[in-house]
Amino acid sequence: MHEQLRTVGRLLELSERCNDLSAMVDGDAVARRCTGVPLCYDCAIGVLQELERRLKEVHDERGLMQRAFAELESGGELLLDAASDGEIESEIEAQLLEKAGLRQMIAAARRESEALQQEAARLRRLRAVQEAEHDARHRALNVLELRAHELREETLREAQLAAHCERELRRLLLVSVRSESFHIAHDGSFGTINGLRLGRLADAGIVDWAETNGALGQVALLAHTLSRAHRIEFTHHLLLPMGSTSRIVPKSDARTAYELYGSSSLSLTHVFSGRRFDKGLAMLLACVRELLGHAEANPRVGVPARPPHPIDRDAVDGLPVRYQLNQEERWTRALKCLLVDLKWLLAWDAAVKSG
């Protein structure tokens, strides 16, 4: 079939070339008739040769056309014999079916492409959601990590603070507040409490009564503080610590208060002057004796079982604390021994606290 079509095409092309050649020859003749001008010998020879060449080409083309028509006639008969109308229709139907199948495949491919595009869009949306969730989780984790770091630092600070507080508590438990508040020492022949000298000696320099009275007020305050700390109630007396004007009251006569301070009007040679002061000192000594008795009844580790200077009535280690009819040296020594006993009491008190 295709070979036949090619042959027909060749015949048409040869026919067109023959027509062109005939038109060319006719045109030359017409031109000669129109001009009426005779040609020279050389020009005539050239024209003749060109016409002969063209004629030869026309004869060759005619032979080719005759052979082509012969081939066409013989091929057409064979084609008509070989192929029937039913086969041609079958081939056409097969081609139509193939075309329909290809169209269906194209439609299916388009549908699949659309489905893939939709799936890709869904996956992109899902990825965007997952990335947003991932970022949110990271932000939440960062917040939690920062909070955990802050809590760790806060816990460390609290642990350090607790350890420091425990150390301070242990240190403070070993510290006796009363020992720190009442510092008892000595200054030559004088006993001192919180830096105040207790006693009077002419050869060591006159000690002002204001300083001595202040020291006696500290002694009264210390005795009162120890009695309250250990819940000791004095049997016969009530202390009224008021600094350098402290007093002491017998429970049998609550309306009468005896002074625990002296003045320059007191005289060693005057029998009746300062009697109230002497009685007050004796009553103070009795209160200290009760404190010493309680401490002896409750011994503590690291503290001697007995005080350094025993107290008997109004005397400390045999030295009376009365100012009247007494020597200043002996009176000062008695008060110094009293302070030593009070220092022993403070050591016992500190031992009680540490225990």
C-alpha positions as CSV (number, residue, x, y, z in Angstrom):
1,M,0.0,0.0,0.0
2,H,2.7,2.4,0.9
3,E,4.8,1.5,-2.1
4,Q,1.9,2.2,-4.3
5,L,1.5,5.6,-2.8
6,R,5.1,6.4,-3.4
7,T,4.8,5.4,-7.0
8,V,1.8,7.7,-7.5
9,G,3.8,10.5,-6.0
10,R,6.6,9.9,-8.4
11,L,4.2,10.0,-11.4
12,L,2.7,13.3,-10.3
13,E,6.2,14.8,-9.9
14,L,7.2,13.7,-13.4
15,S,4.0,15.0,-14.9
16,E,4.6,18.4,-13.4
17,R,8.2,18.5,-14.8
18,C,7.0,17.6,-18.3
19,N,4.4,20.3,-18.2
20,D,7.0,22.8,-17.2
21,L,9.3,21.7,-20.1
22,S,6.4,22.0,-22.6
23,A,5.6,25.4,-21.4
24,M,9.2,26.4,-21.7
25,V,9.5,25.3,-25.3
26,D,6.2,26.9,-26.2
27,G,7.3,30.1,-24.6
28,D,10.5,30.2,-26.6
29,A,8.6,29.7,-29.9
30,V,6.2,32.5,-29.0
31,A,9.1,34.7,-28.1
32,R,10.6,34.1,-31.5
33,R,7.4,34.8,-33.3
34,C,6.8,38.0,-31.4
35,T,10.3,39.4,-31.9
36,G,10.6,38.5,-35.6
37,V,14.4,39.0,-35.2
38,P,16.6,36.3,-36.8
39,L,19.3,34.7,-34.6
40,C,22.9,34.7,-35.4
41,Y,24.6,31.4,-36.2
42,D,26.2,31.0,-32.7
43,C,23.0,31.8,-30.9
44,A,21.0,29.5,-33.0
45,I,23.5,26.7,-32.4
46,G,23.2,27.3,-28.6
47,V,19.4,27.3,-28.7
48,L,19.3,24.2,-30.7
49,Q,21.6,22.3,-28.4
50,E,19.5,23.4,-25.4
51,L,16.3,22.3,-27.1
52,E,17.9,18.9,-27.9
53,R,19.0,18.5,-24.3
54,R,15.6,19.3,-23.0
55,L,13.9,17.0,-25.5
56,K,16.2,14.2,-24.4
57,E,15.2,14.8,-20.8
58,V,11.5,14.7,-21.8
59,H,12.0,11.4,-23.5
60,D,13.8,10.0,-20.4
61,E,11.0,11.3,-18.2
62,R,8.4,9.7,-20.5
63,G,10.1,6.4,-20.3
64,L,10.1,6.6,-16.5
65,M,6.4,7.5,-16.5
66,Q,5.6,4.6,-18.7
67,R,7.5,2.2,-16.5
68,A,5.9,3.8,-13.4
69,F,2.4,3.3,-14.9
70,A,3.2,-0.3,-15.7
71,E,4.4,-0.9,-12.1
72,L,1.3,0.9,-10.7
73,E,-1.1,-1.2,-12.8
74,S,0.6,-4.5,-11.9
75,G,1.0,-3.5,-8.2
76,G,-2.6,-2.4,-7.9
77,E,-3.9,-5.7,-9.3
78,L,-1.7,-7.6,-6.8
79,L,-2.8,-5.3,-3.9
80,L,-6.5,-5.7,-4.8
81,D,-6.0,-9.4,-5.0
82,A,-4.1,-9.7,-1.7
83,A,-6.2,-7.4,0.4
84,S,-9.9,-7.5,0.8
85,D,-12.3,-4.9,2.2
86,G,-12.9,-7.0,5.4
87,E,-9.3,-7.0,6.3
88,I,-9.0,-3.3,5.7
89,E,-11.9,-2.7,8.0
90,S,-10.5,-5.1,10.5
91,E,-7.2,-3.2,10.5
92,I,-9.1,0.0,10.8
93,E,-11.2,-1.3,13.7
94,A,-8.0,-2.6,15.4
95,Q,-6.4,0.7,15.0
96,L,-9.5,2.4,16.4
97,L,-9.5,0.0,19.4
98,E,-5.8,0.6,19.9
99,K,-6.5,4.3,19.8
100,A,-9.3,3.9,22.3
101,G,-7.1,1.8,24.5
102,L,-4.4,4.5,24.4
103,R,-6.9,7.1,25.2
104,Q,-8.1,5.1,28.2
105,M,-4.5,4.6,29.3
106,I,-3.9,8.3,29.0
107,A,-7.0,9.0,31.0
108,A,-5.9,6.5,33.7
109,A,-2.4,8.0,33.7
110,R,-4.0,11.5,34.2
111,R,-6.2,10.2,37.0
112,E,-3.2,8.6,38.6
113,S,-1.2,11.8,38.2
114,E,-4.0,13.8,39.9
115,A,-4.2,11.2,42.7
116,L,-0.4,11.4,43.2
117,Q,-0.6,15.2,43.2
118,Q,-3.3,15.1,45.8
119,E,-1.3,12.6,47.9
120,A,1.8,14.8,47.5
121,A,-0.3,17.8,48.7
122,R,-1.6,15.8,51.6
123,L,1.9,14.7,52.5
124,R,3.2,18.2,52.4
125,R,0.4,19.4,54.7
126,L,1.1,16.5,57.0
127,R,4.8,17.3,57.0
128,A,4.0,21.0,57.8
129,V,1.9,19.8,60.7
130,Q,4.6,17.5,61.9
131,E,7.2,20.2,61.7
132,A,5.0,22.5,63.7
133,E,4.5,19.9,66.3
134,H,8.2,19.1,66.3
135,D,9.0,22.8,66.9
136,A,6.4,23.0,69.6
137,R,7.8,20.0,71.3
138,H,11.3,21.4,71.1
139,R,10.1,24.7,72.6
140,A,8.3,22.9,75.4
141,L,11.4,20.8,76.0
142,N,13.5,23.9,76.1
143,V,11.1,25.5,78.6
144,L,11.2,22.3,80.8
145,E,14.9,22.1,80.6
146,L,15.3,25.7,81.6
147,R,12.9,25.2,84.5
148,A,14.7,22.0,85.5
149,H,18.0,23.9,85.5
150,E,16.5,26.6,87.6
151,L,15.1,24.0,90.1
152,R,18.5,22.3,90.3
153,E,20.1,25.6,91.0
154,E,17.5,26.5,93.6
155,T,17.8,23.0,95.2
156,L,21.6,23.5,95.3
157,R,21.2,26.9,96.9
158,E,18.7,25.5,99.4
159,A,21.0,22.6,100.2
160,Q,23.9,24.9,100.7
161,L,21.8,27.2,102.9
162,A,20.6,24.2,104.9
163,A,24.1,23.0,105.4
164,H,25.2,26.5,106.4
165,C,22.3,26.7,108.9
166,E,23.1,23.3,110.3
167,R,26.7,24.4,110.8
168,E,25.6,27.6,112.4
169,L,23.1,25.7,114.6
170,R,25.8,23.3,115.8
171,R,28.1,26.2,116.5
172,L,25.4,28.1,118.3
173,L,24.5,25.0,120.3
174,L,28.1,25.0,121.6
175,V,27.9,28.7,122.5
176,S,26.5,29.7,125.9
177,V,24.6,32.9,125.5
178,R,24.8,33.5,129.2
179,S,28.6,33.0,129.2
180,E,28.9,35.5,126.4
181,S,26.6,37.9,128.1
182,F,28.3,37.8,131.5
183,H,32.1,37.8,131.0
184,I,33.8,37.2,134.4
185,A,37.5,37.9,134.8
186,H,39.9,39.6,137.1
187,D,41.9,42.9,137.1
188,G,44.6,42.5,139.7
189,S,43.1,42.2,143.1
190,F,39.6,42.9,141.7
191,G,37.1,40.5,140.2
192,T,35.4,41.9,137.2
193,I,32.1,41.2,135.5
194,N,31.6,42.7,132.0
195,G,34.6,44.9,132.6
196,L,33.2,46.4,135.9
197,R,35.4,46.0,139.0
198,L,33.7,44.7,142.1
199,G,35.3,45.9,145.4
200,R,37.2,48.8,146.9
201,L,40.9,49.0,147.7
202,A,42.6,52.2,148.7
203,D,46.2,51.1,147.7
204,A,45.0,50.0,144.2
205,G,43.2,53.2,143.5
206,I,39.8,54.3,144.7
207,V,37.0,52.5,142.7
208,D,34.0,54.6,142.3
209,W,30.8,53.4,143.9
210,A,29.0,53.8,140.5
211,E,31.3,51.1,139.1
212,T,30.9,48.8,142.1
213,N,27.1,49.2,142.1
214,G,27.1,48.4,138.4
215,A,29.0,45.2,139.0
216,L,26.6,44.3,141.8
217,G,23.7,44.9,139.4
218,Q,25.3,42.5,136.9
219,V,25.7,39.9,139.6
220,A,22.0,40.2,140.6
221,L,21.0,39.9,136.9
222,L,23.2,36.8,136.4
223,A,21.7,35.1,139.4
224,H,18.2,36.0,138.3
225,T,18.9,34.8,134.7
226,L,20.3,31.4,135.9
227,S,17.3,30.8,138.2
228,R,14.8,31.4,135.4
229,A,16.8,29.4,132.8
230,H,16.8,26.3,135.1
231,R,13.4,27.0,136.7
232,I,14.8,27.5,140.1
233,E,12.7,29.5,142.5
234,F,14.5,31.0,145.4
235,T,13.2,29.9,148.7
236,H,13.3,33.1,150.8
237,H,14.1,35.9,148.4
238,L,13.1,37.7,145.3
239,L,15.7,39.5,143.2
240,L,14.9,42.8,141.5
241,P,17.8,43.4,139.0
242,M,17.7,47.0,138.0
243,G,21.3,47.8,137.0
244,S,23.3,49.9,139.5
245,T,20.2,50.3,141.7
246,S,19.2,46.6,142.0
247,R,17.3,45.4,145.1
248,I,16.3,42.2,146.8
249,V,13.1,41.5,148.7
250,P,12.5,38.9,151.4
251,K,9.4,36.9,150.7
252,S,8.4,37.1,154.3
253,D,8.1,40.9,154.0
254,A,7.4,41.8,150.4
255,R,7.0,45.5,151.3
256,T,10.6,45.9,152.3
257,A,13.3,46.0,149.7
258,Y,17.0,46.0,150.5
259,E,19.5,47.8,148.4
260,L,22.3,46.1,146.5
261,Y,24.2,49.3,146.0
262,G,26.3,51.5,148.2
263,S,27.2,55.1,148.4
264,S,29.9,57.4,149.6
265,S,27.9,58.0,152.8
266,L,28.8,54.5,154.0
267,S,31.5,54.4,156.7
268,L,33.4,51.4,158.0
269,T,33.6,53.0,161.5
270,H,29.9,53.8,161.7
271,V,28.2,50.8,163.3
272,F,24.6,51.5,162.1
273,S,25.3,52.9,158.6
274,G,24.8,50.6,155.6
275,R,22.9,48.0,157.6
276,R,20.4,47.6,154.8
277,F,23.2,47.3,152.2
278,D,24.9,44.5,154.3
279,K,21.7,42.6,154.7
280,G,21.0,42.9,151.0
281,L,24.5,41.4,150.2
282,A,23.8,38.5,152.6
283,M,20.5,37.8,151.0
284,L,22.2,37.9,147.5
285,L,24.8,35.4,148.7
286,A,22.0,33.1,149.9
287,C,20.4,33.1,146.4
288,V,23.8,32.2,144.9
289,R,24.1,29.4,147.4
290,E,20.8,27.9,146.3
291,L,22.1,28.0,142.7
292,L,25.3,26.3,143.7
293,G,23.3,23.6,145.6
294,H,21.2,22.9,142.5
295,A,24.3,22.6,140.3
296,E,26.0,20.3,142.8
297,A,22.9,18.1,142.8
298,N,23.1,17.8,139.0
299,P,26.7,17.3,138.1
300,R,27.8,17.6,134.4
301,V,30.6,16.1,132.4
302,G,33.7,18.3,132.3
303,V,32.7,20.5,135.3
304,P,34.1,19.9,138.8
305,A,31.6,18.4,141.2
306,R,31.9,21.3,143.7
307,P,32.4,25.1,143.3
308,P,35.8,26.5,144.0
309,H,34.7,28.5,147.1
310,P,32.1,27.2,149.4
311,I,29.5,29.6,150.8
312,D,28.4,29.5,154.4
313,R,25.7,31.9,155.5
314,D,27.1,35.4,154.7
315,A,30.7,34.3,154.0
316,V,32.5,33.0,150.8
317,D,35.4,30.7,151.6
318,G,35.4,32.2,155.1
319,L,35.4,35.8,153.9
320,P,32.3,37.8,154.9
321,V,30.5,39.9,152.2
322,R,29.2,42.4,154.7
323,Y,30.7,45.9,154.2
324,Q,30.2,47.1,157.7
325,L,32.9,46.4,160.2
326,N,35.0,44.7,157.5
327,Q,38.3,45.5,155.8
328,E,38.1,46.7,152.2
329,E,40.7,44.1,151.2
330,R,38.8,41.2,152.8
331,W,35.5,42.5,151.4
332,T,37.0,42.8,147.9
333,R,38.5,39.3,148.1
334,A,35.1,37.9,149.2
335,L,33.4,39.5,146.2
336,K,36.1,38.1,143.9
337,C,35.5,34.6,145.3
338,L,31.8,35.1,144.7
339,L,32.5,36.0,141.0
340,V,34.7,32.8,140.7
341,D,31.7,30.7,142.0
342,L,29.5,32.4,139.5
343,K,31.9,31.6,136.7
344,W,31.8,28.0,137.8
345,L,28.0,28.2,137.5
346,L,28.3,29.6,134.0
347,A,30.6,26.6,133.0
348,W,28.0,24.2,134.5
349,D,25.2,26.0,132.6
350,A,27.2,25.7,129.3
351,A,27.7,22.0,130.0
352,V,24.0,21.5,130.5
353,K,23.3,23.2,127.1
354,S,25.9,21.2,125.2
355,G,24.7,18.0,126.8
